[in-house]
């Protein structure tokens, strides 16, 4: 009798388990939660380490608006993010939707790893591209198709220490400053005995392509051909190197000795700093008055434009749900308000009412500069081997900083290495 009861009990347990399995499948046959929701995985780097709470607020707002979708968030620090992402893609386990900065976007789009979002955008009655900054939106297009949704942008401007300018009896930087104006001010602001430098900008590829543009130069021409070894580019690199080793108005790598440029600026040791608007929050409690201005140019103005966007995996089984989340993070008022309130980069939206509170925050006083810089934006070169090119460039620049090579010799070497790498 007991054996019969046990058999019946086991049968009932089997039926319960089977029912539970069936209930975890959504009505369209896709795997989902027990409530029938479509689950998507979102992989991100920009929320770490300071904005995890804000990201969670955005996810909650999205799920409230889309109750049939659940977003599972996975985070990784930027230094590890792309290695882990590539491993997941190679292992056929990509996240449904993931974050890409513009510099890496082209590499992923060109490899066929990103879903074409064009049809979803065309069918989406709640989204209009005019809701976003045109340049920012188009930054995530490849070969005429939309492979990502821009979620935020940032740029680099000139930060300056008002107290040091006042002490030196100098007028503050203006929008029409040139390289020469900055250099002359830096000479007067530098105080070697007290380890104070007049200006600082990193001598790296990420800085160089913009400085070259300020002198009318470009790393690649409009057809994608290597054009780094030009007179304009040589002059730009010489300007960067001379500030460090000739005029000594900018700290050398040895002077930095493990400290960040942001730390030195906050310590009152750098009078003018070329850095990103993402440092506003870090400098808000600096023990001196500071503000921002457009960066000086030589023959023209040029400013960095960095963007983060969301892309959908071409292998995702939930592309429509993933697109909805990408679109929400890009253009929704809820996500934009959270970004502005927390100073977490800037949403790429055009709604002035939503952006208004951003201008009310201080410091800096002159926040209009952030948007004025968009009138002279320069994008990172969109080439497939950008990471390798940046690494080899930085290695050569170090030789120039050590005095082992002249700027001309460095660019001659890089011209040959670029062409060899790209098969030109």
Secondary structure, DSSP 8 states (H G I E B T S, - for coil): -HHHHHHHHHHHHHHHHHHHHHHTB-TTS-BB-TT--EEEEEEESTTTTT-HHHHHHHHHHHHHH-TTEEEEEEE--HHHHHHHHHHHHHTT---SEEEEEHHHHHHHHHTT-B---HHHHHH-TT--GGGB-HHHHHTTEETTEE--EEEEEE-EEEEEEHHHHHHHT-----TT-BHHHHHHHHHHH-BGGGTBEEEE---SHHHHHHHHHHTT--SB-TTS-B--SSHHHHHHHHHHHHHHHTS--S--HHHHTT--HHHHHHTT-EEEEEEEGGGHHHHTT-SS-EEEE---BSSS--EE-EEEEEEEBTT-S-HHHHHHHHHHHHH-HHHHHHHHHHT-SB--B--HHHHHHHHHS-S-S-THHHHHGGGGEE-----TTHHHHHHHHHHHHHHHHTTSS-HHHHHHHHHHHHHHHHT-
